[in-house]
Amino acid sequence: QVQLVESGGGLVQAGGSLRLSCAVSGRTIGRYTMGWFRQAPGKEREFVAAIRWSIGNTYYADSVKGRFTISRDNAKNTLYLQMNSLKPEDAAVYYCAASIRVYSSLRDYTEREYDYWGQGTQVTVSS
């Protein structure tokens, strides 16, 4: 089993920044793919970013490309999402997720491919 605990959400003004963290515990995650998703009220959960833990390659949704950065700290077993230039439409509950499946491309990981999920952290962006 893998446990994921997000933190770092909060209220920020449009144009501001937040860094989300996801503490990972349980099984060794060296071969996992990690992702961030978000869900706004009344909307479906959507993909934000993914990273292959072992080699650090990344993939982003077009809506956040150039503004958000996904990263991981091997020593701390922690996943991060640095969010800059936040917009009101970025407001949502953000979830981290882990996948034990191995696909050649990070584009192949849809929501269904993720096996473990955190409880989410709320991000609110005021205009």
C-alpha positions, 0 to 999 in steps of 0.5 A: 500500500501507498499512502499519499498526504497533500498539503500546502493549499490555501487562499492566494490572489490571482497572479500569486504562487503556491507550492503543494506537497504530497508526502509519500509513504508505504511501498518503495516508489522508485518505479512509480509515476506520480501525478497531480489532478484537480477538481473544481466544483461542478466539474470532473477531475482533470489531469494537471501534471505527471512525473516519472519518479525514477528519471524525473521526466514530466508532462503537463496539461496545456492549461498549466504549462509554463506556470506549474512545475512538478518535481520530487525529492527522493530523500524526502519521498515528497512530490511537489507542485509549484504553481505560479501566476495563478488564475481564478480558474486554477481554484480546485481541490488538488489531488496527488496520485501514484501509479504502479503501472509502466507505460512508455509515455506519460501521456498514456496515464489517464486518471484510471491508471492511477492506483493510489490517491491522496485526500486532496488539498483546497486551492482558492484563487481570488480575483 
